[in-house]
Amino acid sequence: MLKPLGDRVIIEVTEAAEQTVGGIVLANNAKNKPVTGKVVAVGSGYVLNDGSKQDLTVKSGDQVLFDKYAGQEVSFEGADYLALHEKDIVAIVE
């Protein structure tokens, strides 16, 4: 499994169901980019100016809402993930 460093988070993106308008299938480039996903791994946290470490707010298993164009797409062992900084996460979905 991937182990992110620092304040980075690995997310398994939740794909939106294929949308149709009046029975017409939308092209891939016309669909909205997904903005929700499940956290699968978190880094060790922020290093503060005094050298101490602050843990991340999110944890593995959290459903999150993130910025639309945030992060780096990563493929690992046949699965697609998104690696991003915790600051790009907008909210935890409860």
Buried (B, 14 or more C-beta within 10 A) or exposed (E): EEEBEEBBBBBBBEEEEEEEEEEEEEEEEEEEEEBBBBBBBBBBBBEEEEEEEEEBEBEEEBBBEBEEEBBEEBEEEEEEBBBBBBEBBBEEEE
